[in-house]
């Protein structure tokens, strides 16, 4: 295992902690949202700051980057849309009455969740609220979106005739311990998913398989059928709040306040790997090319071999919790509450991992039949600190 050494670059332009980091779909830009109330745009080609978005009256909680527009939400109760090229504020979405925690952009829709106990849907272009989703008894922390076309059979769609104008559905997770599924067109609650006994901190949607995964402060992850609302499985081995989730090839990765990440086989519910070495809560994670990258409250990022669980590298340099990570072009980007964006070269790790996979694949082809199959089968920020007794 190698020490991470120094970052390729440290971007320290923000004057407050960075709460979120978003990568544009074309991979050309990154967006950071900060406690200093501003967002910054960065080029992935040269790591230079290409835009400074100012206008919010309080800290930015979350941000989302498209190729031509950037979106930020804030404790000032508003959401803003920005022109990526000019930095001009194109729209201000007003209506929430408390901190806006999360936003999600899908085509012409902008969704938001807030401490005011509501989620809302906005027209991206018209700066207009389309729908309000009211029914949660506490703040809305996390969002997911899908179309019923992705999950419903034709005969099932006929049963929802009143909703045929728009088949979009919004999923919301709340600190009231529930997950709700809403019809976007009417604001009607389609399903309330009951089972968690703690706040729902994270959601992952697998629409083609009709499944939703939710992680909670009750230490569990639960799987739901998003058509029927049935609870399918409960993953119970964590000893702390489940803070983040990642789903890759029917493998579910969960990061927790118990200082571990676990890997589960979705189809069976079996826990097949535990990734240790963190000295604080796991705040964020990302899978890339057979490697699991994690960010932690101990101010370090780590790289694990996803199959063996072996720790391959520690990236040291941040002073506080790493809130978000992104990966592009074999560079790792880490954003921290210390206010810096750090960039790390991960080509060496990726190259070694690819070589090992190739070697194992070659061994499998030369061994007896079946060996190859055996080889491949073998913020919260404050919540995190409270979970660890700080």
C-alpha positions as CSV (number, residue, x, y, z in Angstrom):
1,X,0.0,0.0,0.0
2,X,1.4,3.4,-1.0
3,X,1.0,6.7,0.8
4,X,-0.9,9.2,-1.2
5,X,1.8,11.8,-1.0
6,X,0.9,15.2,-2.2
7,X,-2.0,16.2,-4.4
8,X,-1.3,17.1,-8.0
9,X,-3.0,20.4,-7.2
10,X,-4.7,22.2,-4.3
11,X,-7.4,24.7,-5.2
12,X,-7.9,26.9,-2.2
13,X,-10.0,29.8,-3.6
14,X,-13.1,29.2,-1.4
15,X,-13.3,31.0,1.9
16,X,-15.5,28.3,3.6
17,X,-16.0,24.6,3.5
18,X,-17.0,22.9,0.3
19,X,-20.3,21.0,0.8
20,X,-20.7,19.5,-2.7
21,X,-18.8,18.8,-5.9
22,X,-20.5,18.1,-9.3
23,X,-19.1,16.9,-12.6
24,X,-20.6,18.0,-15.9
25,X,-22.0,15.3,-18.1
26,X,-19.3,16.0,-20.7
27,X,-16.5,15.8,-18.1
28,X,-15.1,19.2,-19.0
29,X,-16.0,21.1,-15.8
30,X,-16.5,20.7,-12.1
31,X,-18.7,22.8,-9.8
32,X,-18.1,23.4,-6.1
33,X,-20.7,24.8,-3.6
34,X,-19.4,26.3,-0.5
35,X,-20.1,27.6,3.0
36,X,-18.9,31.0,1.8
37,X,-22.1,31.3,-0.2
38,X,-20.5,31.1,-3.6
39,X,-20.0,28.4,-6.2
40,X,-16.9,28.0,-8.4
41,X,-16.5,26.4,-11.8
42,X,-13.3,24.5,-12.6
43,X,-11.8,23.2,-15.8
44,X,-10.9,19.5,-15.7
45,X,-8.3,20.2,-18.5
46,X,-6.1,22.5,-16.5
47,X,-7.7,22.6,-13.0
48,X,-8.1,26.4,-13.3
49,X,-11.1,28.3,-11.8
50,X,-13.3,29.4,-14.7
51,X,-16.2,31.0,-12.9
52,X,-17.3,32.5,-9.6
53,X,-21.0,32.5,-8.9
54,X,-22.0,35.0,-6.3
55,X,-25.5,36.0,-5.2
56,X,-26.8,33.6,-2.5
57,X,-27.3,35.2,0.9
58,X,-26.2,32.2,2.9
59,X,-24.2,29.0,2.5
60,X,-24.7,26.6,-0.4
61,X,-25.8,23.2,0.6
62,X,-25.7,21.4,-2.7
63,X,-24.9,22.0,-6.4
64,X,-25.6,20.4,-9.8
65,X,-23.7,21.0,-13.1
66,X,-25.1,20.5,-16.6
67,X,-23.0,21.2,-19.7
68,X,-24.3,24.8,-20.1
69,X,-25.9,25.6,-16.8
70,X,-25.1,25.3,-13.1
71,X,-27.6,25.0,-10.3
72,X,-27.1,25.8,-6.6
73,X,-29.4,25.6,-3.5
74,X,-28.8,27.4,-0.3
75,X,-29.7,28.0,3.3
76,X,-31.2,31.3,2.1
77,X,-34.3,29.2,1.0
78,X,-33.6,29.7,-2.8
79,X,-32.2,27.8,-5.8
80,X,-30.3,29.6,-8.5
81,X,-29.5,28.8,-12.1
82,X,-26.3,30.1,-13.6
83,X,-24.9,30.5,-17.1
84,X,-21.7,28.5,-17.2
85,X,-20.0,30.7,-19.8
86,X,-20.8,34.2,-18.4
87,X,-21.4,33.4,-14.7
88,X,-24.6,35.3,-14.9
89,X,-27.5,34.3,-12.6
90,X,-30.3,33.2,-15.1
91,X,-33.0,32.4,-12.6
92,X,-33.9,32.4,-8.9
93,X,-36.5,29.8,-7.7
94,X,-38.3,31.1,-4.6
95,X,-41.0,29.4,-2.6
96,X,-39.3,27.2,0.1
97,X,-39.5,28.6,3.6
98,X,-36.4,27.0,5.0
99,X,-33.0,25.6,4.0
100,X,-33.0,23.8,0.7
101,X,-31.0,20.6,1.2
102,X,-31.0,18.9,-2.2
103,X,-31.8,19.5,-5.8
104,X,-32.1,17.2,-8.8
105,X,-32.3,18.2,-12.5
106,X,-34.1,16.0,-15.0
107,X,-34.7,17.4,-18.5
108,X,-37.1,20.3,-18.1
109,X,-37.7,19.6,-14.4
110,X,-35.9,20.9,-11.3
111,X,-36.7,19.1,-8.1
112,X,-35.8,20.4,-4.6
113,X,-36.1,19.1,-1.0
114,X,-36.1,21.3,2.1
115,X,-36.2,21.6,5.8
116,X,-39.7,23.1,5.4
117,X,-40.9,19.5,5.0
118,X,-41.8,19.8,1.4
119,X,-40.3,18.9,-2.0
120,X,-41.0,21.0,-5.0
121,X,-40.9,20.8,-8.8
122,X,-40.0,23.7,-10.9
123,X,-39.9,24.5,-14.6
124,X,-36.2,24.9,-15.4
125,X,-36.7,27.5,-18.1
126,X,-39.8,29.4,-16.8
127,X,-38.5,30.0,-13.2
128,X,-41.9,28.8,-12.1
129,X,-43.0,26.3,-9.4
130,X,-45.0,23.5,-11.1
131,X,-45.8,21.3,-8.1
132,X,-45.5,21.0,-4.3
133,X,-45.2,17.7,-2.6
134,X,-46.5,18.0,1.0
135,X,-46.9,15.1,3.4
136,X,-43.6,14.5,5.2
137,X,-43.6,15.3,8.9
138,X,-40.0,16.5,8.9
139,X,-37.3,17.7,6.5
140,X,-36.7,16.2,3.1
141,X,-33.0,15.2,2.8
142,X,-32.7,13.2,-0.4
143,X,-34.3,12.8,-3.8
144,X,-34.6,10.4,-6.8
145,X,-36.6,10.6,-10.0
146,X,-37.9,8.1,-12.6
147,X,-40.6,7.6,-15.2
148,X,-43.3,5.0,-14.8
149,X,-42.4,3.9,-18.4
150,X,-39.2,2.5,-16.9
151,X,-41.0,0.2,-14.5
152,X,-44.7,-0.3,-15.3
153,X,-46.1,-2.8,-17.7
154,X,-48.8,-1.5,-20.2
155,X,-51.7,-3.0,-18.2
156,X,-50.4,-1.4,-15.0
157,X,-50.1,2.0,-16.7
158,X,-53.8,1.7,-17.7
159,X,-54.7,1.5,-14.0
160,X,-53.1,4.9,-13.5
161,X,-55.2,6.7,-16.2
162,X,-55.4,9.9,-14.3
163,X,-51.6,10.3,-14.3
164,X,-51.1,9.5,-18.0
165,X,-50.5,13.2,-18.8
166,X,-47.1,12.8,-17.1
167,X,-45.6,9.5,-16.0
168,X,-42.8,11.1,-13.9
169,X,-42.4,10.1,-10.3
170,X,-40.4,11.7,-7.5
171,X,-38.9,9.8,-4.6
172,X,-38.2,11.6,-1.3
173,X,-36.4,10.5,1.8
174,X,-37.0,12.3,5.1
175,X,-35.9,12.5,8.7
176,X,-39.5,11.4,9.5
177,X,-38.2,7.9,8.8
178,X,-40.3,7.4,5.6
179,X,-39.7,7.3,1.9
180,X,-42.5,8.6,-0.3
181,X,-43.1,8.2,-4.0
182,X,-45.1,11.0,-5.7
183,X,-46.8,11.6,-9.1
184,X,-45.1,14.7,-10.4
185,X,-48.2,15.8,-12.5
186,X,-50.6,15.9,-9.6
187,X,-48.5,16.0,-6.4
188,X,-50.3,12.9,-5.2
189,X,-48.4,10.5,-3.0
190,X,-48.3,7.1,-4.9
191,X,-46.5,5.1,-2.1
192,X,-45.3,5.6,1.4
193,X,-42.6,3.2,2.2
194,X,-42.6,2.3,5.9
195,X,-40.0,0.4,7.8
196,X,-37.1,2.6,8.8
197,X,-36.9,3.7,12.4
198,X,-34.4,6.5,11.8
199,X,-33.9,9.4,9.3
200,X,-33.4,8.4,5.7
201,X,-30.1,9.9,4.6
202,X,-29.5,8.4,1.1
203,X,-31.4,6.8,-1.8
204,X,-30.3,4.8,-4.8
205,X,-32.8,4.0,-7.6
206,X,-32.5,1.0,-9.9
207,X,-35.6,1.6,-12.1
208,X,-35.0,-1.2,-14.7
209,X,-35.2,-3.7,-11.8
210,X,-38.0,-1.8,-10.0
211,X,-35.9,-1.4,-6.9
212,X,-35.1,1.4,-4.5
213,X,-32.4,1.3,-1.8
214,X,-32.5,3.5,1.2
215,X,-30.0,4.1,4.0
216,X,-30.8,5.4,7.4
217,X,-29.7,6.4,10.8
218,X,-31.3,3.2,12.1
219,X,-28.1,1.5,10.8
220,X,-30.0,-0.4,8.1
221,X,-30.3,-0.4,4.3
222,X,-33.7,-1.4,2.9
223,X,-34.7,-2.5,-0.6
224,X,-38.1,-1.7,-1.9
225,X,-40.2,-2.6,-4.9
226,X,-41.1,0.8,-6.3
227,X,-44.2,-0.4,-8.0
228,X,-45.9,-2.2,-5.1
229,X,-44.1,-0.5,-2.2
230,X,-43.2,-3.9,-0.8
231,X,-40.1,-4.1,1.4
232,X,-37.9,-6.7,-0.2
233,X,-34.8,-7.0,2.0
234,X,-33.2,-5.4,5.1
235,X,-29.3,-5.2,5.3
236,X,-28.5,-5.1,9.0
237,X,-24.8,-5.5,9.7
238,X,-23.8,-1.8,10.0
239,X,-23.2,-0.5,13.6
240,X,-23.8,3.2,12.7
241,X,-25.8,5.4,10.4
242,X,-25.7,4.6,6.7
243,X,-24.6,7.8,5.1
244,X,-23.9,7.0,1.4
245,X,-24.7,4.3,-1.2
246,X,-23.3,3.3,-4.6
247,X,-24.8,0.6,-6.9
248,X,-22.6,-1.1,-9.5
249,X,-23.4,-4.3,-11.4
250,X,-25.9,-5.6,-8.7
251,X,-23.3,-4.9,-6.0
252,X,-24.4,-2.4,-3.4
253,X,-21.7,-0.4,-1.5
254,X,-22.7,1.4,1.7
255,X,-20.7,3.9,3.7
256,X,-21.4,4.3,7.4
257,X,-20.7,6.2,10.6
258,X,-19.3,2.9,11.9
259,X,-16.1,3.7,9.9
260,X,-16.6,0.9,7.4
261,X,-17.9,0.4,3.9
262,X,-19.7,-2.9,3.1
263,X,-20.4,-4.6,-0.2
264,X,-23.7,-6.5,-0.6
265,X,-25.0,-8.8,-3.3
266,X,-28.3,-7.2,-4.2
267,X,-29.9,-10.4,-5.4
268,X,-29.3,-12.5,-2.3
269,X,-28.7,-9.8,0.4
270,X,-25.3,-11.4,1.3
271,X,-22.6,-9.1,2.6
272,X,-19.5,-10.2,0.7
273,X,-16.9,-7.6,1.7
274,X,-16.1,-5.1,4.5
275,X,-13.6,-2.2,3.8
276,X,-11.9,-1.1,7.0
277,X,-9.1,1.4,7.9
278,X,-11.2,4.6,8.3
279,X,-10.7,6.4,11.5
280,X,-14.0,8.3,11.3
281,X,-17.3,8.0,9.5
282,X,-17.4,7.3,5.8
283,X,-19.0,10.4,4.3
284,X,-18.8,9.7,0.5
285,X,-17.8,6.9,-1.9
286,X,-17.3,6.2,-5.6
287,X,-16.6,3.1,-7.6
288,X,-14.2,3.3,-10.5
289,X,-12.6,0.6,-12.6
290,X,-12.7,-2.1,-9.9
291,X,-11.5,0.3,-7.2
292,X,-13.6,1.7,-4.4
293,X,-12.7,5.3,-3.4
294,X,-13.9,6.6,-0.1
295,X,-13.9,10.0,1.7
296,X,-14.0,10.1,5.5
297,X,-14.5,12.4,8.5
298,X,-10.8,11.6,9.3
299,X,-9.9,14.0,6.4
300,X,-8.4,11.2,4.2
301,X,-9.5,9.6,1.0
302,X,-8.8,5.9,0.4
303,X,-8.6,3.5,-2.5
304,X,-9.6,-0.2,-2.0
305,X,-9.5,-3.1,-4.3
306,X,-13.2,-3.7,-4.6
307,X,-13.0,-7.5,-4.8
308,X,-10.4,-8.3,-2.2
309,X,-11.1,-5.3,0.1
310,X,-7.3,-4.6,0.3
311,X,-6.4,-1.0,1.0
312,X,-4.3,0.2,-1.9
313,X,-3.7,3.9,-1.1
314,X,-4.4,6.7,1.4
315,X,-4.7,10.3,0.1
316,X,-3.6,12.6,2.9
317,X,-3.6,16.4,2.9
318,X,-7.1,17.6,3.8
319,X,-7.6,19.0,7.3
320,X,-11.3,18.3,7.8
321,X,-14.1,15.9,6.6
322,X,-14.2,15.1,2.9
323,X,-17.7,15.8,1.8
324,X,-17.7,14.7,-1.8
325,X,-15.5,13.0,-4.4
326,X,-15.5,12.8,-8.2
327,X,-13.4,10.9,-10.7
328,X,-12.5,11.9,-14.3
329,X,-9.8,10.9,-16.7
330,X,-7.9,9.0,-14.0
331,X,-7.9,12.0,-11.6
332,X,-9.5,11.9,-8.2
333,X,-11.1,15.1,-7.0
334,X,-11.8,15.5,-3.3
335,X,-13.8,18.4,-1.8
336,X,-13.5,19.1,1.9
337,X,-14.9,21.2,4.7
338,X,-11.5,22.7,4.9
339,X,-12.4,24.8,1.9
340,X,-10.1,23.1,-0.6
341,X,-10.5,21.1,-3.7
342,X,-7.6,18.6,-4.1
343,X,-6.7,16.7,-7.3
344,X,-4.9,13.4,-7.2
345,X,-3.3,11.3,-9.9
346,X,-4.7,7.8,-9.7
347,X,-3.3,6.4,-13.0
348,X,-0.8,4.2,-11.1
349,X,-3.6,2.5,-9.0
350,X,-5.9,2.1,-12.0
351,X,-3.0,0.6,-14.1
352,X,-2.0,-1.9,-11.4
353,X,-5.6,-2.9,-10.8
354,X,-6.2,-3.5,-14.6
355,X,-3.0,-5.6,-14.7
356,X,-4.1,-7.7,-11.8
357,X,-7.5,-8.3,-13.3
358,X,-5.9,-9.3,-16.6
359,X,-3.5,-11.7,-14.8
360,X,-6.4,-13.3,-12.9
361,X,-8.4,-13.6,-16.1
362,X,-5.5,-15.4,-17.8
363,X,-5.2,-17.8,-14.9
364,X,-8.9,-18.5,-15.1
365,X,-8.8,-19.4,-18.8
366,X,-5.9,-21.8,-18.3
367,X,-7.5,-23.6,-15.2
368,X,-10.3,-26.1,-15.0
369,X,-13.8,-25.2,-16.1
370,X,-15.6,-23.1,-13.5
371,X,-12.6,-21.4,-12.0
372,X,-13.4,-18.1,-13.8
373,X,-16.9,-18.0,-12.3
374,X,-15.4,-18.7,-8.8
375,X,-13.0,-15.8,-9.3
376,X,-15.8,-13.3,-10.0
377,X,-18.1,-14.6,-7.3
378,X,-15.5,-14.4,-4.6
379,X,-25.0,16.4,5.9
380,X,-25.0,15.1,7.2
381,X,-21.6,16.6,8.2
382,X,-23.0,17.4,11.6
383,X,-24.8,14.1,11.8
384,X,-21.5,12.4,11.1
385,X,-19.8,14.2,14.0
386,X,-22.6,13.5,16.4
387,X,-22.6,9.8,15.4
388,X,-19.0,9.6,16.4
389,X,-19.5,11.5,19.7
390,X,-17.6,14.6,18.7
